[in-house]
Amino acid sequence: TITSAVLSVYKFTYYNYQYDLRPVLVPWSESDVTWAQSSPGTAWSGPGANGIGTDIAADADASASAGWAPGWVDFELTDAVQAIADGAVPNHGWRLFPVTGNNNYKRYRSSEYLGDPGLRPKLVITYTLGD
């Protein structure tokens, strides 16, 4: 049983914004994904996985606000991760979807960030084992 699941991303620039975290609905390949394609020969319905209801879900699994200053943005995903663990929904990851706020440029550390590894995105899951 998943008791807690939080996805955290580190914003290293200024400016505030509200985001939704929406499930990706189609399989994609991390090594091959582009703005135009989810995998070689397979186009997104909307460039950048912007096809609502086809590339990404219309409803968010979580919402969070990025404050003005650099820092962590945390998305509470306990129910979504439990649904994945139960096999109720596939795990194709999530897409950060902008909702509202300051439209100036914002940047986040990625899993490939070569600086402090502690600033890479992290999904922290707490669970209990059943009988």
Backbone as a printed PyTorch tensor [residue, N CA C, xyz], in Angstrom:
tensor([[[  0.8410,  -1.1790,   0.0000],
         [  0.0000,   0.0000,   0.0000],
         [  0.8820,   1.2370,   0.0000]],

        [[  0.6480,   2.1300,  -0.9410],
         [  1.3890,   3.3850,  -1.0080],
         [  0.8040,   4.3180,   0.0460]],

        [[  1.6300,   4.7880,   0.9800],
         [  1.1590,   5.7110,   2.0070],
         [  1.5030,   7.1540,   1.6710]],

        [[  2.5010,   7.3450,   0.8020],
         [  2.8750,   8.6950,   0.3770],
         [  3.7030,   8.6000,  -0.8960]],

        [[  3.4690,   9.5160,  -1.8220],
         [  4.2850,   9.6300,  -3.0280],
         [  4.3410,  11.1100,  -3.4070]],

        [[  5.5520,  11.6450,  -3.4630],
         [  5.7400,  13.0580,  -3.7810],
         [  6.8190,  13.1770,  -4.8500]],

        [[  6.4720,  13.8200,  -5.9550],
         [  7.4360,  14.1390,  -6.9970],
         [  7.9090,  15.5640,  -6.7680]],

        [[  9.2270,  15.7520,  -6.6930],
         [  9.8070,  17.0650,  -6.4510],
         [ 10.7440,  17.4330,  -7.5910]],

        [[ 10.5900,  18.6550,  -8.0850],
         [ 11.4840,  19.1930,  -9.1200],
         [ 12.0620,  20.5050,  -8.6030]],

        [[ 13.3200,  20.7710,  -8.9560],
         [ 13.9910,  21.9550,  -8.4380],
         [ 14.0290,  23.0590,  -9.4960]],

        [[ 13.3980,  24.1850,  -9.1820],
         [ 13.4030,  25.3640, -10.0570],
         [ 14.5910,  26.2210,  -9.6510]],

        [[ 15.5070,  26.4810, -10.6100],
         [ 16.7020,  27.2380, -10.2600],
         [ 16.6900,  28.6720, -10.7900]],

        [[ 15.5670,  29.1020, -11.3130],
         [ 15.4060,  30.4890, -11.7450],
         [ 14.3010,  31.1380, -10.9140]],

        [[ 14.0980,  32.4100, -11.1320],
         [ 13.0680,  33.1510, -10.4130],
         [ 11.7480,  33.1160, -11.1880]],

        [[ 10.7340,  33.7050, -10.6270],
         [  9.3860,  33.8640, -11.1560],
         [  8.4780,  32.7200, -10.7120]],

        [[  7.2720,  33.0980, -10.3410],
         [  6.2940,  32.1500,  -9.8180],
         [  5.4180,  31.5910, -10.9400]],

        [[  4.8130,  30.4350, -10.6640],
         [  3.8910,  29.8280, -11.6260],
         [  3.1230,  28.7050, -10.9390]],

        [[  1.9190,  28.4430, -11.4220],
         [  1.0900,  27.3210, -10.9800],
         [  1.1350,  26.2570, -12.0740]],

        [[  1.3570,  24.9970, -11.6720],
         [  1.4520,  23.8940, -12.6250],
         [  0.4940,  22.7810, -12.2650]],

        [[  0.0460,  22.0710, -13.2760],
         [ -0.6090,  20.7820, -13.1110],
         [  0.3830,  19.7150, -13.5400]],

        [[  0.2570,  18.5510, -12.9720],
         [  1.0290,  17.3950, -13.3960],
         [  0.0230,  16.4260, -14.0020]],

        [[  0.0920,  16.2900, -15.3120],
         [ -0.8970,  15.4710, -16.0270],
         [ -0.2670,  14.1730, -16.5150]],

        [[ -0.9840,  13.0590, -16.3790],
         [ -0.4510,  11.7900, -16.8670],
         [ -0.2640,  11.8130, -18.3890]],

        [[  0.8510,  11.2510, -18.8220],
         [  1.0710,  11.0380, -20.2550],
         [  0.2900,   9.7790, -20.6190]],

        [[ -0.4340,   9.8280, -21.7300],
         [ -1.3430,   8.7350, -22.0970],
         [ -0.7550,   7.7330, -23.0750]],

        [[  0.3830,   8.0560, -23.6730],
         [  0.9830,   7.1720, -24.6780],
         [  2.4030,   6.7940, -24.2740]],

        [[  2.8390,   5.6050, -24.6940],
         [  4.2300,   5.2290, -24.4180],
         [  5.1890,   6.1680, -25.1570]],

        [[  6.3390,   6.3960, -24.5690],
         [  7.3680,   7.2080, -25.2130],
         [  8.7280,   6.6710, -24.7960]],

        [[  9.7180,   7.0110, -25.5750],
         [ 11.0650,   6.5210, -25.3350],
         [ 11.9630,   7.6870, -24.9300]],

        [[ 12.5170,   7.6230, -23.7290],
         [ 13.3450,   8.7260, -23.2400],
         [ 14.5070,   9.0370, -24.1710]],

        [[ 15.0960,   8.0130, -24.7640],
         [ 16.2440,   8.2450, -25.6310],
         [ 15.8510,   8.7590, -27.0170]],

        [[ 14.5800,   8.6350, -27.3800],
         [ 14.1530,   9.0130, -28.7270],
         [ 13.1100,  10.1200, -28.7830]],

        [[ 12.5190,  10.4890, -27.6430],
         [ 11.4480,  11.4720, -27.6400],
         [ 11.9520,  12.8230, -28.1550]],

        [[ 11.1120,  13.5050, -28.9330],
         [ 11.4100,  14.8520, -29.4220],
         [ 10.1600,  15.6930, -29.2410]],

        [[ 10.2620,  16.9620, -29.5930],
         [  9.1170,  17.8630, -29.5530],
         [  8.0040,  17.3420, -30.4600]],

        [[  8.3800,  16.6860, -31.5610],
         [  7.4070,  16.2430, -32.5610],
         [  6.9700,  14.7900, -32.3920]],

        [[  7.8200,  13.9430, -31.7930],
         [  7.5400,  12.5100, -31.7650],
         [  7.7000,  11.9190, -30.3680]],

        [[  6.7830,  10.9940, -30.0310],
         [  6.8990,  10.2730, -28.7660],
         [  7.9450,   9.1680, -28.8680]],

        [[  8.1030,   8.6260, -30.0510],
         [  9.1140,   7.6160, -30.3630],
         [  9.3120,   7.6570, -31.8830]],

        [[ 10.3670,   7.0400, -32.3860],
         [ 10.6190,   7.1170, -33.8350],
         [  9.4040,   6.6760, -34.6630]],

        [[  8.9640,   7.5500, -35.5430],
         [  7.8420,   7.2660, -36.4160],
         [  6.4660,   7.4820, -35.8150]],

        [[  6.3950,   7.9000, -34.5440],
         [  5.1090,   8.1250, -33.8890],
         [  5.0250,   9.5720, -33.4030]],

        [[  4.2020,  10.3480, -34.0850],
         [  4.0530,  11.7610, -33.7420],
         [  3.1310,  11.9310, -32.5400]],

        [[  3.4210,  12.9670, -31.7480],
         [  2.4630,  13.3840, -30.7290],
         [  1.2230,  13.9140, -31.4420]],

        [[  0.0760,  13.8730, -30.8080],
         [ -1.1250,  14.4750, -31.3930],
         [ -0.9650,  15.9790, -31.5020]],

        [[ -0.2990,  16.5690, -30.5240],
         [  0.0330,  17.9910, -30.5290],
         [  1.5050,  18.1300, -30.2130]],

        [[  2.2530,  18.9340, -30.9510],
         [  3.6880,  19.0760, -30.6880],
         [  3.9580,  19.3600, -29.2140]],

        [[  5.0060,  18.7200, -28.6930],
         [  5.3410,  18.8970, -27.2880],
         [  4.4200,  18.1400, -26.3530]],

        [[  3.7610,  17.1150, -26.8480],
         [  2.7950,  16.3350, -26.0620],
         [  1.6720,  17.2300, -25.5540]],

        [[  1.1540,  18.0810, -26.4310],
         [  0.0980,  19.0170, -26.0500],
         [ -1.3080,  18.5550, -26.4170]],

        [[ -1.4450,  17.3370, -26.9080],
         [ -2.7660,  16.8290, -27.2530],
         [ -3.5340,  16.4400, -25.9950]],

        [[ -4.4410,  17.3130, -25.5510],
         [ -5.2380,  17.0470, -24.3490],
         [ -6.2100,  15.9010, -24.6480]],

        [[ -6.1520,  14.8530, -23.8680],
         [ -7.0110,  13.6950, -24.0670],
         [ -6.4170,  12.6570, -25.0070]],

        [[ -5.3330,  13.0080, -25.6960],
         [ -4.6630,  12.0480, -26.5830],
         [ -3.2150,  11.8150, -26.1510]],

        [[ -2.4640,  12.8950, -25.9510],
         [ -1.0820,  12.7920, -25.4740],
         [ -1.0190,  12.8240, -23.9540]],

        [[ -1.7730,  13.7460, -23.3670],
         [ -1.8190,  13.8900, -21.9070],
         [ -3.2730,  13.9510, -21.4570]],

        [[ -3.4790,  13.5570, -20.2210],
         [ -4.8390,  13.5450, -19.6670],
         [ -5.3830,  14.9610, -19.5230]],

        [[ -6.6900,  15.0750, -19.6320],
         [ -7.3490,  16.3690, -19.4350],
         [ -7.3300,  16.7690, -17.9670]],

        [[ -7.3410,  15.7790, -17.0700],
         [ -7.3440,  16.0460, -15.6320],
         [ -5.9570,  15.8060, -15.0490]],

        [[ -5.5790,  16.6580, -14.1310],
         [ -4.2760,  16.5490, -13.4770],
         [ -4.3040,  15.5210, -12.3540]],

        [[ -3.1770,  14.8600, -12.1430],
         [ -3.0070,  14.0030, -10.9690],
         [ -2.6010,  14.8270,  -9.7570]],

        [[ -2.0070,  16.0080, -10.0050],
         [ -1.5650,  16.8780,  -8.9070],
         [ -1.3740,  18.2890,  -9.4370]],

        [[ -1.3930,  19.2450,  -8.5180],
         [ -1.1050,  20.6490,  -8.8300],
         [ -0.1510,  21.1740,  -7.7730]],

        [[  0.6670,  22.1470,  -8.1750],
         [  1.5900,  22.7640,  -7.2150],
         [  1.9810,  24.1370,  -7.7240]],

        [[  2.4250,  24.9580,  -6.7870],
         [  2.8760,  26.3050,  -7.1220],
         [  4.3750,  26.4150,  -6.9410]],

        [[  5.0180,  26.9890,  -7.9550],
         [  6.4320,  27.3270,  -7.8480],
         [  6.4940,  28.7460,  -7.3220]],

        [[  7.1800,  28.9400,  -6.2130],
         [  7.3110,  30.2790,  -5.6510],
         [  8.2050,  31.1680,  -6.4910]],

        [[  8.3280,  32.4170,  -6.0570],
         [  9.1320,  33.3920,  -6.7910],
         [ 10.6040,  32.9930,  -6.8610]],

        [[ 11.1850,  32.6120,  -5.7540],
         [ 12.6150,  32.3180,  -5.6630],
         [ 12.9020,  30.8720,  -6.0890]],

        [[ 14.1600,  30.5660,  -6.4130],
         [ 14.5220,  29.1750,  -6.6840],
         [ 14.1510,  28.2770,  -5.5080]],

        [[ 13.7990,  27.0380,  -5.8090],
         [ 13.4620,  26.0900,  -4.7490],
         [ 12.6980,  24.8950,  -5.2820]],

        [[ 12.3550,  23.9990,  -4.3890],
         [ 11.6440,  22.7730,  -4.7440],
         [ 10.1640,  23.0410,  -4.9900]],

        [[  9.6210,  22.3380,  -5.9700],
         [  8.1870,  22.3280,  -6.2400],
         [  7.7440,  20.8810,  -6.0470]],

        [[  6.8120,  20.6610,  -5.1220],
         [  6.3950,  19.3100,  -4.7350],
         [  4.9800,  19.0050,  -5.2100]],

        [[  4.8380,  17.8470,  -5.8450],
         [  3.5390,  17.3690,  -6.3330],
         [  3.1610,  16.1160,  -5.5440]],

        [[  2.0200,  16.1380,  -4.8630],
         [  1.5420,  15.0240,  -4.0620],
         [  0.8160,  14.0420,  -4.9830]],

        [[  1.3720,  12.8310,  -5.1230],
         [  0.8820,  11.8660,  -6.1050],
         [  0.4980,  10.5110,  -5.5000]],

        [[  0.1700,  10.4760,  -4.2300],
         [ -0.0870,   9.2000,  -3.5660],
         [ -1.1450,   8.3760,  -4.2970]],

        [[ -2.2890,   8.9680,  -4.5850],
         [ -3.3650,   8.2110,  -5.2500],
         [ -2.9580,   7.7560,  -6.6460]],

        [[ -2.2610,   8.6100,  -7.3810],
         [ -1.8390,   8.2640,  -8.7440],
         [ -0.8320,   7.1160,  -8.7390]],

        [[  0.1280,   7.1590,  -7.8320],
         [  1.1250,   6.0880,  -7.7630],
         [  0.4780,   4.7910,  -7.2840]],

        [[ -0.4870,   4.8790,  -6.3710],
         [ -1.1970,   3.6720,  -5.9470],
         [ -1.9490,   3.0620,  -7.1240]],

        [[ -2.5840,   3.8770,  -7.9430],
         [ -3.2980,   3.3730,  -9.1260],
         [ -2.3390,   2.6750, -10.0850]],

        [[ -1.1390,   3.2200, -10.2480],
         [ -0.1290,   2.5730, -11.0940],
         [  0.2820,   1.2400, -10.4740]],

        [[  0.5580,   1.2510,  -9.1700],
         [  0.9660,   0.0220,  -8.4810],
         [ -0.1180,  -1.0540,  -8.5540]],

        [[ -1.3750,  -0.6390,  -8.5300],
         [ -2.4960,  -1.5820,  -8.6110],
         [ -2.7380,  -2.0890, -10.0330]],

        [[ -2.0740,  -1.4890, -11.0170],
         [ -2.2950,  -1.8740, -12.4070],
         [ -3.5350,  -1.2500, -13.0070]],

        [[ -4.1330,  -0.2840, -12.3210],
         [ -5.3620,   0.3560, -12.8030],
         [ -5.1020,   1.3240, -13.9490]],

        [[ -3.9080,   1.8910, -13.9960],
         [ -3.5250,   2.8090, -15.0770],
         [ -2.0840,   2.5090, -15.4700]],

        [[ -1.7230,   2.7490, -16.7270],
         [ -0.3280,   2.5340, -17.1380],
         [  0.5740,   3.6510, -16.6110]],

        [[  1.8540,   3.3610, -16.5390],
         [  2.8250,   4.3640, -16.1020],
         [  3.6270,   4.8480, -17.3040]],

        [[  3.1960,   5.9870, -17.8700],
         [  3.9470,   6.6430, -18.9390],
         [  4.5340,   7.9590, -18.4380]],

        [[  4.4950,   8.1560, -17.1260],
         [  5.0260,   9.3760, -16.5450],
         [  4.0140,  10.5030, -16.5610]],

        [[  4.5050,  11.7120, -16.2770],
         [  3.6570,  12.8920, -16.2200],
         [  4.2820,  14.0220, -17.0220]],

        [[  3.4570,  14.9570, -17.4280],
         [  3.9260,  16.1670, -18.0980],
         [  3.5790,  17.3650, -17.2250]],

        [[  4.5840,  18.2090, -17.0080],
         [  4.3860,  19.4640, -16.2970],
         [  3.6010,  20.3830, -17.2230]],

        [[  2.4300,  20.8060, -16.7710],
         [  1.5260,  21.5840, -17.6140],
         [  1.2890,  22.9460, -16.9660]],

        [[  1.6730,  24.0390, -17.6510],
         [  1.5180,  25.3700, -17.0660],
         [  0.0510,  25.7760, -16.9440]],

        [[ -0.2890,  26.4080, -15.8180],
         [ -1.6670,  26.8340, -15.5900],
         [ -1.7620,  28.3570, -15.5570]],

        [[ -1.0360,  28.9840, -14.6440],
         [ -1.1270,  30.4360, -14.5220],
         [  0.0620,  30.9770, -13.7420]],

        [[  0.3450,  32.2370, -13.9360],
         [  1.4010,  32.8940, -13.1820],
         [  2.2410,  33.7890, -14.0650]],

        [[  3.4280,  34.1000, -13.6140],
         [  4.3550,  34.9640, -14.3170],
         [  4.9270,  34.2230, -15.5230]],

        [[  4.7560,  34.7760, -16.7020],
         [  5.1620,  34.0960, -17.9300],
         [  6.6420,  34.2160, -18.2650]],

        [[  7.4360,  34.8130, -17.3900],
         [  8.8730,  34.8730, -17.6540],
         [  9.4830,  33.4840, -17.6050]],

        [[ 10.6450,  33.3620, -18.1650],
         [ 11.3810,  32.1070, -18.3120],
         [ 11.6720,  31.4440, -16.9720]],

        [[ 11.3260,  30.1470, -16.8520],
         [ 11.6220,  29.3560, -15.6730],
         [ 12.3600,  28.0950, -16.1060]],

        [[ 13.3470,  27.6850, -15.3050],
         [ 14.1210,  26.4920, -15.6430],
         [ 14.2110,  25.5680, -14.4330]],

        [[ 14.2360,  24.2760, -14.7330],
         [ 14.2730,  23.2310, -13.7090],
         [ 15.4630,  22.3150, -13.9450]],

        [[ 15.9970,  21.7560, -12.8660],
         [ 17.0760,  20.7730, -12.9870],
         [ 16.4900,  19.4650, -13.5180]],

        [[ 17.2560,  18.7970, -14.3710],
         [ 16.8140,  17.5440, -14.9850],
         [ 17.5580,  16.3660, -14.3680]],

        [[ 17.1680,  15.1720, -14.7720],
         [ 17.8350,  13.9640, -14.2810],
         [ 19.2680,  13.8690, -14.8000]],

        [[ 19.5940,  14.6100, -15.8430],
         [ 20.9380,  14.6120, -16.4150],
         [ 21.8360,  15.6950, -15.8090]],

        [[ 21.3340,  16.4740, -14.8760],
         [ 22.0860,  17.5830, -14.2950],
         [ 23.3960,  17.0640, -13.6890]],

        [[ 24.5210,  17.6310, -14.1230],
         [ 25.8290,  17.1540, -13.6980],
         [ 26.3430,  17.8300, -12.4340]],

        [[ 25.6800,  18.8820, -11.9920],
         [ 26.0790,  19.5440, -10.7470],
         [ 25.6750,  18.7070,  -9.5520]],

        [[ 25.1150,  19.3100,  -8.5540],
         [ 24.6940,  18.6420,  -7.3300],
         [ 23.5930,  17.6180,  -7.6340]],

        [[ 23.8670,  16.3120,  -7.5100],
         [ 22.8430,  15.2980,  -7.7890],
         [ 21.6090,  15.4380,  -6.9010]],

        [[ 21.7650,  16.1000,  -5.7460],
         [ 20.6330,  16.3030,  -4.8470],
         [ 19.5850,  17.2480,  -5.4040]],

        [[ 19.8750,  17.9280,  -6.5270],
         [ 18.9160,  18.8500,  -7.1480],
         [ 18.1960,  18.2380,  -8.3500]],

        [[ 18.4540,  16.9760,  -8.6150],
         [ 17.7410,  16.2880,  -9.7010],
         [ 16.3200,  15.9700,  -9.2460]],

        [[ 15.3860,  15.8010, -10.1970],
         [ 14.0150,  15.4180,  -9.8090],
         [ 14.0240,  14.1340,  -8.9950]],

        [[ 13.0560,  14.0250,  -8.0860],
         [ 12.9830,  12.8150,  -7.2660],
         [ 11.5280,  12.4660,  -6.9920]],

        [[ 11.2700,  11.1790,  -7.0130],
         [  9.9690,  10.6520,  -6.6270],
         [ 10.2010,   9.8400,  -5.3690]],

        [[  9.6750,  10.3300,  -4.2550],
         [  9.8620,   9.6600,  -2.9700],
         [  8.5570,   8.9400,  -2.6340]],

        [[  8.6580,   7.6140,  -2.5190],
         [  7.4860,   6.7840,  -2.2520],
         [  7.6620,   6.0850,  -0.9050]],

        [[  6.6330,   6.1910,  -0.0610],
         [  6.5920,   5.4740,   1.2020],
         [  5.4600,   4.4520,   1.0850]],

        [[  5.7090,   3.2500,   1.5580],
         [  4.6980,   2.2000,   1.4140],
         [  4.7590,   1.2450,   2.5850]],

        [[  3.7080,   0.4460,   2.7120],
         [  3.6760,  -0.6350,   3.6820],
         [  3.4590,  -1.9330,   2.9150]],

        [[  4.0300,  -3.0050,   3.4290],
         [  3.8430,  -4.2960,   2.8000],
         [  2.6220,  -4.9840,   3.3710]],

        [[  1.8770,  -5.6400,   2.5070],
         [  0.6940,  -6.3610,   2.9540],
         [  1.0740,  -7.7030,   3.5260]],

        [[  0.0780,  -8.4000,   4.0370],
         [  0.3200,  -9.7370,   4.6290],
         [  0.5430, -10.7740,   3.5620]]])
